[in-house]
Amino acid sequence: MTKKLYVVGVGPGSKEYLTSYSIDIIKKSKFIIGYKYTLNTIRHLLDGSYHQIFEITMRNQEDVYLNVFSNLMNENDVCTVPFTGDVNFSESEVVDRLLNLFGDENVEIIPGISSVQIASAKSRVPLDKANIITFHVTGDIEEKKIDLVKSIIDKKSVILVPRPWPSDLSKNFMPAEISSFIKEKGIDTSKIDVWVFENLTNNEKETVYTGKLDSLTNKNFSDLSIMVIDQNKRQTYLDF
């Protein structure tokens, strides 16, 4: 079997954050499978006379993957599945399925610039001084919650991706729920700095909220948000 799959990170949402390598791969791939928001990021690269484009949702993605792989692709055809941000972050459940379907030897994973990196840069909280946590998963998040609390108690900064779950609000873990959860653990949230970024790199929609963690309790943010709990203490080489 020589059906080739590229799993490609295409950045947070702006074409300016696409890498040249990703652009070349997308242009040469006959089949493109992705979510609406992700496809919109690369729409300017797609040629309807060449590319066969499939827009997926969480509900139909399995059927689409199977149909393209089993019924549409021929030997030596190339397919790309683009993901928002970096494919190596918050996408493992899908990537693992694609690896099973196509086979490890036929899949190349191309990293992209993630919203985590952008949030780190904008908040000036270095990645090497922060705990990175994603709640943007369908599985259990209780261990991740424990890790979050421990990080805050240990005075570490945290860069995290919240979990939107519109169809079941009890599973939501967005900034308001995160703030309340941390407060319930006995932590004084009125003294902790926080950033919430929405629609990063989208020049028309990007917003930045800064304040104290307790101020998030009654605030609503979009699904495309990322949060930085800022406990960073700056150090230079002069300190050592």
C-alpha positions in Angstrom: 0.0 0.0 0.0 1.4 3.4 -1.0 -1.5 5.7 -0.2 0.3 8.7 1.4 -1.2 10.9 4.1 0.1 14.2 5.4 -1.2 15.4 8.8 -0.5 19.1 8.7 -0.6 21.9 11.3 -1.8 25.1 9.5 -1.5 27.6 12.4 -4.1 29.3 14.6 -6.2 30.7 11.7 -4.2 33.2 9.7 -2.5 32.3 6.4 0.5 34.3 7.6 1.3 31.6 10.0 1.4 28.8 7.4 4.9 27.4 6.8 6.2 27.1 3.2 6.5 23.3 3.6 2.8 23.0 4.6 1.8 25.1 1.6 3.7 22.9 -0.8 2.2 19.7 0.7 -1.4 21.1 0.5 -0.9 22.2 -3.1 0.2 18.7 -4.2 -2.4 16.7 -2.3 -5.3 15.5 -4.4 -7.5 14.9 -1.4 -8.1 17.5 1.4 -10.1 16.5 4.5 -10.7 19.0 7.3 -13.1 20.9 9.6 -14.7 24.1 8.2 -12.6 26.5 10.3 -9.4 24.8 9.3 -10.3 24.6 5.6 -11.1 28.3 5.6 -7.5 28.9 6.8 -6.1 27.3 3.6 -9.0 28.1 1.2 -6.7 30.4 -0.8 -4.5 27.4 -1.6 -7.2 25.1 -2.9 -8.0 24.6 -6.6 -11.5 23.1 -7.2 -10.3 21.7 -10.6 -7.7 19.6 -8.9 -8.3 19.2 -5.2 -11.1 16.9 -3.9 -12.2 18.7 -0.7 -14.2 17.1 2.1 -15.5 19.2 5.0 -16.0 17.0 8.1 -17.6 17.3 11.5 -17.0 15.2 14.6 -20.0 13.1 13.7 -19.1 12.2 10.1 -15.3 12.3 10.2 -14.9 8.5 10.5 -17.2 7.8 7.5 -15.3 10.4 5.4 -11.8 9.0 6.3 -12.9 5.5 5.4 -14.6 6.5 2.2 -11.6 8.5 0.9 -9.1 5.9 2.0 -11.0 2.8 0.8 -13.0 4.0 -2.2 -11.5 7.1 -3.7 -7.7 7.0 -3.3 -5.6 5.0 -5.7 -2.1 3.8 -5.2 0.4 6.7 -5.0 -2.4 9.3 -4.3 -1.7 11.9 -1.7 -4.2 13.1 1.0 -3.7 15.9 3.5 -5.7 16.3 6.7 -5.0 19.9 8.0 -5.4 20.8 11.7 -5.7 24.2 13.3 -2.5 25.1 15.2 0.0 22.3 15.7 -1.1 18.8 14.9 1.0 17.5 17.8 -1.2 19.3 20.4 -4.8 18.5 21.2 -5.3 16.3 18.2 -3.9 12.9 19.3 -7.3 11.2 19.3 -7.7 11.8 15.6 -4.1 11.4 14.6 -3.9 8.0 16.3 -6.9 6.9 14.3 -5.4 8.1 11.0 -2.1 6.3 11.8 -4.1 3.1 12.3 -6.0 3.6 9.1 -3.1 4.5 6.8 -0.2 2.8 8.6 2.6 4.6 10.3 5.0 4.1 7.4 2.6 6.0 5.1 1.9 9.0 7.3 4.0 12.1 7.7 3.2 14.5 10.5 4.0 18.2 9.8 4.1 20.5 12.8 2.6 23.9 12.8 2.6 27.1 14.8 0.1 26.6 17.7 -2.1 29.0 19.6 0.0 27.9 22.7 3.1 29.5 21.1 1.2 32.6 20.2 -0.3 33.0 23.6 3.1 32.5 25.2 4.6 35.2 23.0 1.7 37.7 23.6 1.6 37.1 27.4 5.4 37.0 27.6 5.2 33.8 29.6 8.0 31.5 28.4 7.0 27.9 27.5 9.9 26.5 29.5 8.5 28.2 32.6 4.9 27.1 32.2 2.9 23.9 32.4 1.0 23.3 29.2 -2.4 21.6 29.6 -5.2 20.9 27.1 -8.7 20.2 28.2 -9.7 20.1 24.6 -10.3 16.4 24.7 -13.3 14.1 24.8 -11.9 11.8 27.5 -11.7 12.2 31.2 -10.0 15.4 32.4 -9.9 14.9 36.2 -6.2 14.1 36.3 -5.6 17.3 34.2 -7.6 19.3 36.7 -5.4 17.9 39.5 -2.3 18.9 37.5 -3.7 22.4 37.0 -4.2 23.0 40.8 -0.8 21.6 41.6 0.9 23.9 39.1 -0.9 26.9 40.6 0.0 26.0 44.1 3.6 25.5 43.0 3.6 29.0 41.6 4.0 27.9 38.0 2.4 29.6 35.1 -0.1 27.6 33.1 -1.0 27.9 29.4 -4.2 25.9 28.8 -6.8 25.2 26.2 -10.3 25.1 27.7 -13.0 22.6 26.8 -16.1 23.9 25.1 -19.0 21.4 25.1 -22.1 23.2 23.8 -24.3 20.1 23.7 -23.6 19.2 27.3 -22.8 22.2 29.5 -21.9 19.9 32.4 -18.8 18.9 30.5 -17.8 22.5 29.7 -14.5 23.6 31.2 -14.2 27.1 29.9 -12.5 30.1 31.7 -15.5 30.7 33.9 -15.6 27.1 35.1 -11.9 27.0 35.4 -11.9 30.1 37.7 -14.6 28.7 39.9 -12.9 25.3 40.1 -9.6 26.8 41.2 -11.4 29.0 43.8 -13.2 25.9 45.2 -9.8 24.3 45.9 -9.1 27.1 48.4 -6.8 29.2 46.2 -7.1 33.0 46.3 -8.0 33.7 42.7 -8.1 37.5 43.3 -4.3 37.7 43.3 -3.5 35.6 40.2 -3.1 37.3 36.8 -4.8 35.8 33.8 -4.9 36.3 30.1 -7.7 35.0 27.8 -7.1 35.2 24.0 -9.8 34.6 21.4 -9.4 34.0 17.7 -5.6 34.4 17.8 -4.0 35.8 14.6 -7.4 36.7 13.2 -6.9 40.5 12.6 -10.7 41.1 12.5 -11.8 39.0 15.5 -8.8 38.6 17.8 -9.5 39.8 21.4 -7.3 39.9 24.5 -8.7 40.0 28.0 -6.4 40.6 31.0 -7.3 40.7 34.7 -7.4 38.6 37.8 -8.5 35.0 37.8 -11.5 35.7 39.9 -12.9 38.2 37.4 -13.6 35.3 34.9 -16.4 33.8 37.0 -19.3 35.2 34.9 -17.5 35.9 31.6 -18.2 34.0 28.4 -15.6 33.3 25.8 -15.7 31.7 22.4 -14.7 28.1 21.6 -11.6 29.5 20.0 -10.0 30.7 23.2 -6.8 30.0 25.1 -5.9 31.0 28.6 -2.7 31.9 30.4 -2.5 31.8 34.2 0.4 34.1 34.6 2.7 33.5 37.7 5.9 34.2 35.8 8.8 35.7 37.6 11.3 37.2 35.2 14.9 36.2 35.5 17.9 37.2 33.4 21.3 35.8 33.1 22.4 38.5 35.5 20.5 36.7 38.3 22.8 33.7 38.1 
